[in-house]
Amino acid sequence: MAASWIRNHRHESFPDDDYRAWLISRNPPPIVHRSCGVRFARLQIRFDRFVKAVDRGLHRMIEALERSKTRCIQRELQLRGIRYAQRMDDDTSSRR
């Protein structure tokens, strides 16, 4: 049943029944509950990504230090007259 919303006066308020009918008939936006669980899950995903990025950075830094130390040791051995046979198929040389 449609209610009539015609008012004679601009500042005149709706009668109680008409106001209730108006509240029922209007199309309110959907109620979306953002639970704490959803926010916590998103925060946990962001934290995991951050930890993985830091872990990758530290691993790259460790690998770079390892290659640098290996080159330094090889140079020292060559300066002392010890020839160090280099393998070109090792894992560190293939990354370069």
Order of alpha helices (4+ residues) and beta strands (2+ residues): alpha-alpha-alpha
